[in-house]
Amino acid sequence: MPIYLDNAATTRLDPRVLAKMNPYLTTKYGNASSIHALGQAANLDLYQAKKIVAGVINGTAENVIFTSGATESNNFIIKGVARANRTEKKDKIIISAIEHPCVRESANELKREGFTVEFLPVGREGIVDPVALRKIIDDRTILVSVMAVNNEIGTIQDIVALAKIAHAHGAYFHTDAVQAVPYLKLDVKKMGLDFLSLSAHKFYGPKGVGVAYINRAVKIKPLLAGGGQEDNYRSGTYNLPGIMGLAYALELAYKERNTYLKKVKSLRDYFWRQLKKEISGIKLNGSALKRVPANLNIMFGSIEGEAILMDLSFKGVYVSTGSACSATNLRASHVLQAIGLDKNFLNSNIRFSLGRFNTKAEIDYTLKCLKDTVRRLRGLSPIK
């Protein structure tokens, strides 16, 4: 039985979610844009899904736009808002230094178009200091984008404070909340969010479907041209099976939130206690307190992280060295560089991300394998 500790990359589809999706793959197959009865029944279900999502995040159903995932949502929001609101006096975008690659590359594309792009630094614990935003924001700023929870080190940002600063300078605020479900109680009104991104496969829903929550009072240029679905915000045939799965998975995530958080925190804390007892020369990356309870990003001195990953994989334990979206890129993590990790240790890190289906027995087996792996690899390492 494989032991999967890479839930920040993707989660296993919940069987209950699959059951919810199944009718839309078989009997309820109508196109939600069609005007006949089958299509209109699909359209009613589509709107119900929007209401469910909006209810969870305390938003408005009409502001929920379904996409192919958070990469599309982030590209749509960041580039769309920047391009639609650019003037001679407004041409600046601010993102944090530890954003997901899809946010960074969206900002870099805008920079090539002549926008000014600035990066908010983070401290050694991976937290953006609101004072840092106050120093670089000005009246030229169109949009500030800071992720709610970092995908690599699990750190939680003070989104409320950052959004207030953005609005005080006439800028809009966006958060990539992909890793925040169900760890944070998402409330677009209380958090002061103009825009928010989600992806279903991070909370036991299907791959290939996400949400761009938008403020319709703000101009935004569509990313995709076509048939004009979503009031021309996002053209393309609705992925209704995925949409229904996303809505139900999100609903379940918050309905069962307390039990889930208690479980993953207990497993993670046990794992970290045992790791510190049984393996020397390790260090936690990111804040120990301001992080989601399912994440452990650990530096293992004197060993390459990829060697640990591959050795564990042969033993049936699946972990990550960082973002799955850049797993084929062997460059050092920009997140670990941003928090000031010594350059000699930038490639010595493993991310363990726990989830709904993990057990204590799996953690015990992982500890056994990890001790053996570290002992063997350190024995081979020229660095002592």
N, C-alpha and C positions, 0 to 999 in steps of 0.2 A: 504494500500500500504506500503510494508516494506521500511525502510530507511536504505540504505546500505552505511556504512562509514568504510568499511574494504577493500578498494581497493588495499592496499599494500599486502594483502593476496592473493586475486585474483580479477580479473575484470570480469564484465559481457561480454559475447561474443557479439561483435558488429554484428547486423543483416546483415550488408554488408559483413562482413567476413564470416558469415554462408552461405550467398548466393554464395560467391566465392568457398567455400568448397563443396557445395552440388553436383556439377557434378562429383567430385572425390569420392563421396560416392555412386553414382548411375551409370551414363553412362561411366565415365572415370575411370573405376575401375582396369585397367591393373597394373600389378606389374612392377615397374620401372626397375627391373633387368631382365625382360624377353626380349628375342630377337625378338619376333614377333611384328607386327605393333602396336598392342594395348600397348604392353610394351614399345616400343621405343617412342611412343607418350608421354607416362607417363614420360619417362626419359628426354625428351626434356623439359617438364613442370618442372621437378625437377631442371634441370640446370637453367631454367629461374628464379625459386625461389631463387637459390643461387646468381644469378646476382643481383636480387632485394635487397637481404640482404647485399651483398657486396657493392652495390651502396650507400646504406644508411650509412654504417659505413666506407666508403672510403677504402674498402679492395679489395681482389681478390676472385672471385667466387670459385676457386679451394680450397681456405682455409676455406670455410664454410662447416662445418660438422653438419648435423642434428642429434639431439639426442632426448631422451624422455623428456627432460627438463633440467633446470639448475643444479639440483642435479647430474644428470648423467654427464653433461658437466664439472662441477667442480671436480667431482671424477676423470673423465677421464684425465683432464688436470693436476691436481695437482699430482695425483699418477703416471700418465703415464710419465710425464716429470721427476719427481724425480727418478723413477725406471730406466728409460732409460738412464739417465745421471749421475748416481751415480758412483763415482770412489773413490779411496783411499783419494783423495784430494778434492772431492766434495761430501758433504753429508748433507747439511744444507738447511732447508726450513724456510722462514719467512712469517708469516701471521699477520694481525692486531688482536688486542684483541677483536674486535667487529664484526668479520666475521660471516656469516650465519653458522648454525650448520653443513651443509654439507661440508663446507670448514674446519671447526674446526675438525670434525671427520675424514676427509681425512688426515689431518695433524697428528692427534693422531694415526691413523693407521700406518702412516709412522714412527712415533716415536717408536711404538712397534716393527718395523722392524729394528730399530737401527739408523734411521736418527736423526739428531739434529733438533729440532723444536723450534723456538723462536717466541715470541708474541710481536708485536709492541704495546706499550701503546698508549692510547689516553688521551687528556686533558679532563677537565670537560665539554667542549662543544662537545666532541665526534669526535675530529679531530686529525688525525695522524700528528705529527710534523715531517717534513723531517729530522730534526736533529736527532730524535730518530732512524730513519732507518740508518743514517750514523754511529751511535754508535754501532749498532749490526751487520751490514752487513760486510762480509769479503769475501776473495777469495774462501772460502769453500761453499759459497751460490750458490745453483742451481737455486732456484726460489723464487720470492717475490710475494705474492698474497694479494692485498688490494682491498676491494670492492669500487666501485665508489660512491655508495649511500647506506647508512645503511638502512636496512629494518625496523628497529624498530623506530629509532629517526630521520630518514631522512637526516642525515648530509652528506655533500658532501666533498670528499677527493681531495687533489691536486695530481691527478694521474700523470700528466705530470712530476712534480718534483720528485715524488717517482720512476717513471719508469727510469728517467735519472740516479738516484743514483744506481738503480739496474744494469743498463747496464754498468755504470762506473766500477763496480766490477765484470763484467763478468757474471752476473746473468740474468735470463729471468724474464719477468714481466707479470703477469696475473691479470685481474680485473673481478670480478663478477659484471656485469653491469645490473643485473636483474631489479633493482629499478631505473635505470638511464633513461629509455625510457619514454617519450620523453624529459625529463627534461634537460639532457645534450646533446650537439651535439657530438655524438660519432664519432671519427675519429681515426682509429687504427694507422694511420701513424703519425698524429700530436701529438697524445697522447703517442706514443712510446710503443704501446702494442704488445707483442708477442702472447698473448692469451686473449680471451674475452668470457664470457658466457652470454647467454640470455635465457629467457623463455617466450613463447608467451602469456600465460594467465595473465601476468602482464601488457600487453598493449592491452587488448580487443581482444586477439586471443584465440585459443582453448587451453585446458589443454592437457598435455601429449606430448608436442613437444617443443624443444629448439634448441639452437645453441651453438656449440663449435667452435669458430673462432681460428684457429691454424696457427702457423708459420711452414710451411712444412720443413723449413731448420733446425728445431730443432727436435732431436730424441724424440719420444713419444711412449710409450708402450700402445697398445690398451687395453681397459677395457673389451670389449666383443669379444669373439672368435666365429666364425661361417662362414657364406657364403662369407665373404670378401668384403661386400659393403663398399662404401666410401674409396676405395683403401686400404682396410684392416684396416682403422682407426676405423671404427665402423660397425661391422656386424649386420645384422638384416634387415628384410623387411622394406622398406621405408613407413612411415606413410604419404602418399602423401596428403590426405585431410588435415591433420594437418599442413604439411609443406606449402601447398599453403595458408592456413589460416594465418600462422605465417608471411609469406612474405608480404601478403596484409595488415595485421594488422600493421606491422612495417612501411610499406610504408604510410599508412593512418596516423599513429601517427606523422610522421615528416611532412607530407604534411599539416596537420591541427594543427601543433605544436603551433604556435603563439596564435591562438584563444583559444586552450585548456589551455595553461599556464595562459593566462589572466583570464579565467573563474575560474580555481581552486584557483589561488592566491586571487582573489577577494572574493570568498566564504570563504577561509581559514582565511584571514585577518579579515573579518567581524565576523566570528565565534569566533576568538581569542579575538577580542575587546569586544564582548558581554559577553564572558565567564569571562573575567577579571572584567567587570562591575557588573556581577550578581552573581558570586560565589567567595567567599573568600577562602583563604588557598590553592591556586593552584599555580603550577610552571611549566614552560616549560622545558622539558628535551632536552638537545642538543642545538646547536647554533641556535640563532634566525635569523641569516643572512645566514650562509652557510648550508642551508637545502633546500630540494625541496619544492615547494610551495603547495603541496597537503598534507603535513604531519604535524600533531600536536600530540606530545606525552606529555601528561599532568599528573603531579603528583597531586592527590587529598589528602590533609592531612586528617588523622584520619579515612580513609575508605579503605577497601580492594578493589583493582581494580576488582577482580572477582565478587564481590557483585554488583558493579556498572554495569559491563558487563551484568550480568544475569538480573538485574532489568530493564535495558534498552531493553534487548532482549524481555522480556515479553511485553514491550510497542511497539515492532516492530522496534526498532533501533538497528542496528547491528554494533558493534565495536570490538576492540581487546585489549588484554592486552600486546601484543607483537607479536612475530613471530608465525604465524599459524602453522609452521612446528613443533613447540614444545608446542602446546597448551595443550596437555594432560600431560605435565610435569610441576608440580607445583613448581619447583625450581625457585628461583629468577633469573631474566634475567641477563645473563653474560654481556650484553651491558650496562645495568644500573649500574651494579657493576663496570664495567670498567671506567665509567665516574665519579665514586666516589659518587653516590647517597647514602645518609645516609641509613644504614641497616634497620632503622625503617620505611623507605618509599619505600623499594624495591618492595613491593607488593601492592602499592597504585596508580598504573599508568594505564592510558588508552591511546591507540593509535587510533586517528581518522585519517583516510586516505581517502581523497576526490577523486572524479573522474569525468569522462565525463558526467555521467547521473545525477549527483546531482544538486539540485536546492536550491535557497534561502529559499523557503517555507519548504524544508526538514531541513535546518539548524535551522530555527526558531522553528520547532516542536521539534527537538533534544534539543535545549536550554531549552525549556519548560519542557521536560521530565527530562533532566539532573538536572535542579534546584530542581525539586520534588524529584528525586532519592537521590541527595546529602543531601538535607534537612532531608529526612526520615532516611537515613543510619547514618548520623552523630548524629541524635537523639538517635539511638540505640547503638552507639559506646561508649565503656568505655573510649576511648581516647579522650580527649577534648583539 
